[in-house]
Amino acid sequence: MQTVYGIKAHGGQLINLEDFSETTAQAAAQLPSLTINAWNLSDLELIGIGGFSPLTGFMTSDDYHAVVKNMHLMSGVLWSIPITLPVTKEQAAAIELNSTIALKDQSGVIYGTMVVEDKFVPDKQLEAQNVYGTTDLAHPGVKRLFENGDVYLGGAIKLLKKPSHGEFSDYYMEPIETRKLFHDLGWKTIVGFQTRNPIHRAHEYIQKLALENVDGLFLNPLVGETKADDIPADVRMESYKTILKYYYPKDRVRLVIYPAAMRYAGPKEAILHAIVRKNYGCTDFIVGRDHAGVGDYYGTYEAQELITAVQSELGMHFFKFDNAFYCKKCGSMATQKTCPHPASDHISLSGTKVRKMLAEGTVPPKEVSRPEVAQVLIDGLKRKREAEVHA
């Protein structure tokens, strides 16, 4: 049994449901099977490796309703977003309750098994409103919710095979491994940072402010499914490696991928992001402006307010930063808390504006993005466009 170092996992125990034995794999090949998509596969992996501790499977009806209505599991443990396995009515009818099924990807590779403890019809309107704060189908998370099957399967899983992370494999670690890494580095306090975007100067500023107060930074970019207009994960990863190479102390930062899909659930997803980083061994977590937000669905600091309300249940310390910008008069990065000068002295561009500039091959101002990072992004996006043209 492996030693679990560091902060106690969410719910008390770091879950591990891996079973990579040949005997189990052969038995799974004889089971009825269900094909799952990339989103479900990433959830299966995170349950199996303990990233979603204390979950041991896809949620049954009781836990689902408790989370949607009260933001807690039936056990009383804080949990903010349902982790579910949607299927069509036809698929559900063909699966027997209390049976064990194999879970495979689109190519037929079996990645896990599941004991089907429950089949239930969710209240998608209520789920959308309570989790995403809206029922608007223009919201990417809500759109995905309503496109999913109308029946949810719940039950315990086993992870029989970990998905390949291809070019990101060197940056993949399980929670049990990151905890040992932090222990071996001598880090007692670790701040986690969630990102699905390149690191711009404002991100760098708040990360370094946090790093002044802890032993190490755990840069944990999401590389699963995102919106079509988000910068692709491979391009982002190159940008992370570049900024770490030139602007961060090598002995105080570790880059590890987060193999999850992005839900864009704003405040509720901020809680999930914190829980996962706690399971990876972080004692601290950064919650910035409009964390996990999309469009204008959430208030600028709504995620920080919700995190504050449940902070005692999470058992972590949180860095909650105001919107950061470069002030020409101050000659440095700042926020409204530290800068006395008017907005006319501030240089700050929206993510949308920066993405547009990068797509057009224009380097954003150095006060917004490090030039080396901007060039990596411009080159990466150009390669993507050329590949699509020749596809």
N, C-alpha and C positions, 0 to 999 in steps of 0.2 A: 504494500500500500504506500502510495506516494505521500510525502509530507506536504501539507498545505501551509505555506508561509503567509505571513502578513495579515491584513485586515480580515475579519470574519466575512464570509460570503453572504450575500443577501439571503435572508431566511435562515441563516445559520450553518448551512452545509454546502460546500462546493460540489455540485452534481457532476458525475461522469458516467455516461451510459454507452461507452464505446465497447464494442465486441467485434474484434477483427479476426476471430478464429475461422479457419477453413470449414470446420464442422457447422458453425452457425450460418456461414455463407451458403453452404450446400443445402441446408434445411430451408433457408429463405427462398432459394430458387424453386422449391416445390410449392410454395404458398401462392394463393391468389394475389394478384398484384394491382397496384394503383399507380398510374403515372402522375407525377407531381411536377409543378413548374419550378423555375429557378428561385422564385420568392419562397415557396414552401421548402425547397431544398436548403436554402440558407437558414431558415428557421429550424429545420431538422438538425442541421449541423450545430447551431448555437445551443439548442437544447442538449444535444449529445455531449458537447465538450464542456458544458457548464456555464457558458456565457449568459444563459437565461436562468441560472439557478434562482429560485428553488424549483423551477418547472421540471417535470419529468416526462412531459409529453404535450401533445396538442390539447388545448383546454376542453374539458367537458362542459356541459350546459351550466352546471352550478358555478364553476369558476368563471366562465364567460360572463354570465349575468352579474356576478358579484363585481367583476372588473369594470364592466360597462356602466353599472349603476353606482358603484361605491368606490371604485379605484383600489380595491383590495381583493386578494384571493379569498376563498372560503376559509382558509386557515388564519386569516387576519393580516397576512403579510401584504404590504403595499405593492401594488402592481398597476400600471397605468394603461396598457394597451393589450387587447386580446391577442393571443398567439393561437391561431386557428388553422384548421385544414379544410378549406371549402371544396365541395364536390357538387356535381350536378345531381338532380333528383334521380336520374337514371343510374348513375354510378352508385348512389347511396342505396338504391333498391337492390342492387346486385351484391351488396356487402352485408354479411351477417353480423349482428351484434355479438360481442364476445369472441369473435374470430380474430385470428392474427393474419395480417396482410403484409406483403412486401411493398416497400415504397421505392419506385424507380424513376429515373429521369426520362426525358424524351427519347433518348437513344436506347433505353431498355436496361441501363445499368442499375442494379439494386444498391441503394445507399442505406436502407434501414428497414426495420419492421415496426409494426404498430399493433397493439391490442386494441380493437375497436370497442371501447367501453361505452360509447355514446354516439348517437346520431340525432341531431336536432336542427330545427329551423331557426336561424337567428333573427333578431329584430334589427334589420339593417338601417332603418331610419333612426332608431335610437342609438345604435352603434355609431353611425356617422355623426350625429349631433353631439353625443357625449365624448367621443374620442377625438374627432376632428374639429368640433365646434361649428360644423356646418353640414348641410345636406346638398350643397351645391356641387353638381357633377363636373364643374370646371376645376374643382380641387382635385389634384392628381390622386391623392389617397382615397377620396370618396369615390372617384371614378373607378379605381381599381376594386374597391369594396363591392360596388354594385355590378361590376363585370364578373366577379367571382361566382362560383356555384352557390346555389340557394340552400344547401344543406352543409352543416359542419360535422366533421368526424372528430371525436375526442378520445384520447387514450394514451397510455404509456408507450414510449418508443425505445428502440435500441438503434444506435448508430453503427452500421456494419462497415461503412467505407466513408472516408472523408472526401468531399469534392476536391478536385484539383483546382489550385489557384494560379496555375500557369506561371506567367512571368512575375507574379507577386509571391511565389512560393517561399522565396528567401525572407520575406517579411511577414510570414504567417506564424503565429504562435497560439497555443491554447492557454486558457487562464491558469492552469496549473504550471505552465512553463513560464509565463510572464511573472508570476509570483516568485518563482525560483530565481528568475533573472534579477528582479528587484532586490531579493535577498542577497544574491551573490555580489551585486553592485554596492551593497551596503545602504541602499535607499530605504529609509523608514517612512518618508512622506513622498507621495507620488501624485502629481496632478495630471488628470486625463484631459485630452482635448479631442473633441469630435469635429470632424469636418467632411464635407462633401464638395468643397470648393478649394481652389488653390489658396495658399497662404499669402495674403496681402499684408501691407505694413500695419494695418490695424490689428490683424490677427497676431502678427509678430509682437507687437507692443504688449497686448494683454497676456500672451504666453510668457513673455519675459518678465512682466510684472509678477506673475504667479511663480515663475521659476526663482525669483528673488527670495521666495518664502518657503520653498520645499526643496527636497533633495534631487528630484528628477522630474522631467516632463515625458509623459507617455503620449506621443502623437499617434492617434489611432483613426486614420481616415477610413471612411466607409467606401468599399469597393463593389458592393452589390448593385442591384438594380436602382437606377435613378431616372429622372426625367430626361427626355430626349435632348433638351437644350442645356443640360448640365455638361460641364467639361468632362470628357471620358476619363475613366479611372486611370488608364495607363499614362495619359498625358499628365494628369494631376500628380501621379506618383513620381514622375520625373521632376516635376516642379518642387515636390517636397524634398527629394534627395538634393536638389540644387541649393535650396535655401538653407538646408541643414549643413551642407558642406561649407558654405561661405559665411554664414551669419549666426551659427549656434555652437556652443561648446560641445564637443563630441562626447565627452564623458558624462553629460547630464541630460541627454535626450535619447530616446529610443523610438524608432518608427516601426509600427506593427499594424497590419491591416485589420479592419473590422469587416468580416465577410457577410454583411447584412444588407437587406433591401432598405431603401429610404422610404419612410411612410409620410413624411411632411406633416406630421401631426402636431407640430409646434410644442406647446407646453407639456402635453401628455408624452410626447416623444422625448422631450428633455429629461423627464423622469426615467424613461426606459434607458436612455443613453447613460445616465448616471448609474443606474443599477448594473448595467453591463460592465461599465468601467470599474465599479466596485468589485464585481466578480473577477475581473482581470487583475485586481490587486491595488487599484488606486484608492488613496485615502482622501483625495481632493478632486474637484471637477470644476471646469470653467463653464459658466453659463453666460453667453454674451447676448448681444442684441438680437432679438427675433430668432432665438435658437430653434432650429429644425422647422423654421417657418417657410411659407410660400405665399406669394402675392401679398394681399392685404388682409388675410384671414385672422391674423393674431396681432395683439398689441405689441409694441416695441419691447416692453419688459414684462410681458405676461408670463413667459416661461420662468423668469426669475422670481416672480411673485408666487407662482405655484410651488416651485422648488422650496422657497422659504417656508411655505405653509406645511410641508411634509419633511423638512430637513431632519427633524429628530428621528423620524422613522427610517431615514436612509442611513443615518450614522456616518455621514461624511461631512467634510468641510467644503464649502462652495465659494469660488471666486465669482462675483457678479459684477460685470463691468458695464459702464456706460458706452455709448457709441464713441469710438475713437476716430481721430482725424489728425491731419498734419496742420499745425498752425504756423503760418509764415512769420508772424510776429514773435512767437515763442521760439521758432526755429527747431521745433521738435514735435513728436507725436503727443497728443493730449486728449482730454475729454472735457466736457462742460464742468466737471468737478475741479479741474486743475487749470483751465485756461480762461482768462478774463476777456479775451478779445472777441470781436463780432464775427458772425458767420462769413463775412466777406474776406476775412483773413484765413479761413479754413479751406483746406484742399481735401475733398472727400468725394469719391465717385461710387455710384451704386454698382452692385455686382452685374446687373444687366448692361450698364454702360461699359464696364470694363470688358465683359465678354464680347461686346460688339466691337470694341477697339481691337482686341486680340484677334478676332475673326477677320478683321480687315487688315491685319498685319501692322497695326499701329501700337507702338510701345506706350503704355500709360505713363503718366508723370512718375518720376522716381520717388516722389512723396507718397504715392499710392501703391506702387509695386516695385520690388527690387528689379533692376534691369535684366540681370541674369535669369531671373525667374520668368519675367515677361517673355524673354526670347525663347525659352524652352516651351512655353505655352503657345506662342505664335508658330514655332516650327512644328510642334505636335499637331496643332489644329490644321495646319497646311497639309501635313502628311495624311491626316484623316480625310480631308476633302479630296485629295488626289486619289486616294485609295477608293473612295466612293465613286469617283468619276470612272475609274477603270474597272470597277466591279461588274 
